[in-house]
């Protein structure tokens, strides 16, 4: 597992901070109709917290970061003022990648 200092401009850090602030322990990110739809999950219940046009630089950076974390088997980041372990699993959904992100405070 890699340990990286979080960049303030990182889309993932911004999104995980939002999710953690509302008590979520997971994120689900899926492409639908040209948008990356981002849901904060807790106990099987999800809340939409962001929607990024898939062709934007922000969405591209988010996907790149998620692929890197999945490949490296996890990452430690600082989000919402605390250190967290981030794990990513990628599944196929209707020909698109679906990202399931687990957040755990350390």
C-alpha positions as CSV (number, residue, x, y, z in Angstrom):
1,X,0.0,0.0,0.0
2,X,1.4,3.4,-0.9
3,X,1.4,6.4,1.3
4,X,0.9,9.7,-0.5
5,X,0.4,13.2,0.8
6,X,-2.9,14.4,-0.5
7,X,-2.9,17.2,-3.0
8,X,-5.4,19.9,-2.3
9,X,-6.4,19.8,-6.0
10,X,-7.0,16.1,-6.0
11,X,-10.6,15.3,-7.0
12,X,-10.5,12.1,-4.9
13,X,-9.5,14.0,-1.8
14,X,-12.3,16.5,-2.2
15,X,-14.9,13.8,-2.8
16,X,-13.7,11.6,0.1
17,X,-13.7,14.6,2.4
18,X,-17.4,15.2,1.5
19,X,-18.2,11.6,2.0
20,X,-16.5,11.3,5.4
21,X,-18.1,14.5,6.6
22,X,-21.5,13.0,6.2
23,X,-20.5,9.7,7.8
24,X,-20.0,7.5,4.8
25,X,-17.6,4.6,4.8
26,X,-17.7,3.9,1.0
27,X,-18.0,5.6,-2.3
28,X,-19.5,4.3,-5.5
29,X,-18.6,5.9,-8.8
30,X,-20.3,5.0,-12.0
31,X,-20.6,6.4,-15.5
32,X,-24.1,7.2,-16.6
33,X,-25.1,9.2,-19.6
34,X,-21.7,10.8,-20.0
35,X,-21.3,11.7,-16.3
36,X,-19.4,10.2,-13.4
37,X,-22.1,9.9,-10.7
38,X,-20.6,9.7,-7.2
39,X,-22.5,8.2,-4.3
40,X,-21.5,8.3,-0.6
41,X,-22.6,5.0,1.0
42,X,-23.2,4.0,4.6
43,X,-25.0,0.8,5.6
44,X,-26.2,0.0,2.1
45,X,-27.8,3.5,1.7
46,X,-26.3,5.9,-0.9
47,X,-26.5,9.6,-1.3
48,X,-25.5,11.4,-4.5
49,X,-22.7,13.9,-3.6
50,X,-21.3,14.8,-7.0
51,X,-21.8,14.5,-10.7
52,X,-18.9,15.3,-13.0
53,X,-19.1,15.5,-16.8
54,X,-17.0,12.5,-17.8
55,X,-15.0,14.4,-20.4
56,X,-13.7,17.0,-18.0
57,X,-10.2,17.2,-16.7
58,X,-11.5,16.7,-13.1
59,X,-13.3,13.4,-14.0
60,X,-10.3,12.2,-16.0
61,X,-8.0,12.9,-13.0
62,X,-10.4,11.1,-10.7
63,X,-10.5,8.0,-12.8
64,X,-6.7,8.0,-13.2
65,X,-6.3,8.2,-9.5
66,X,-8.8,5.4,-8.8
67,X,-7.1,3.1,-11.3
68,X,-3.7,3.8,-9.7
69,X,-5.0,3.1,-6.2
70,X,-6.6,-0.2,-7.4
71,X,-3.3,-1.2,-9.0
72,X,-1.2,-0.4,-5.9
73,X,-3.7,-2.2,-3.6
74,X,-4.6,0.9,-1.6
75,X,-3.4,4.3,-0.5
76,X,-3.3,6.4,2.6
77,X,-4.7,9.9,2.3
78,X,-5.7,12.8,4.5
79,X,-9.3,13.7,4.1
80,X,-11.7,15.7,6.4
81,X,-8.7,16.3,8.7
82,X,-7.9,12.7,9.4
83,X,-5.8,9.9,7.9
84,X,-7.7,7.2,5.9
85,X,-6.9,4.1,4.0
86,X,-8.5,4.0,0.6
87,X,-9.1,0.7,-1.2
88,X,-10.6,0.5,-4.7
89,X,-12.4,-2.4,-6.4
90,X,-13.4,-2.1,-10.1
91,X,-16.3,-3.9,-11.6
92,X,-17.9,-3.8,-15.0
93,X,-21.4,-2.4,-15.3
94,X,-23.0,-2.3,-18.8
95,X,-19.6,-2.0,-20.5
96,X,-18.3,0.8,-18.1
97,X,-16.1,0.6,-15.1
98,X,-17.8,0.9,-11.7
99,X,-15.6,1.9,-8.8
100,X,-16.3,0.8,-5.3
101,X,-14.1,2.8,-2.8
102,X,-13.7,1.8,0.8
103,X,-12.7,4.4,3.3
104,X,-11.2,3.5,6.7
105,X,-9.9,5.9,9.3
106,X,-6.4,5.0,10.6
